[in-house]
């Protein structure tokens, strides 16, 4: 069975996203999103794609920056990491030895 994922290239930029590009960087699961102008761009194979948008009916924010109080979107993941040394949200947890059941990390 073949699975198709939506490919949404980001608009062209005059710079490369990175630590000093001026855009807010947010860890979102297994990648980093760069936030600006209501968009979240993530690097994918040498180019940048748009990241996911919250699927809640009353929200149009990107998942990496979603602030829904009762969010049910599976890619937002507002849970808080349960590791004793971490207080990050599960969608942006960077624990190298994470044992939290709801955190999402690189495969």
GINOR-V930587 format. One record per helix or strand of 2 or more residues. SS is the DSSP state (@ for helix, = for strand). FROM is the first residue (numbers start at 1). TO is the last residue. Records with the same first field share a line. If there is no record, write none. Layout:
SS->FROM-TO, FROM-TO
This chain:
=->24-28, 31-36, 39-44, 47-50
@->63-65, 90-92
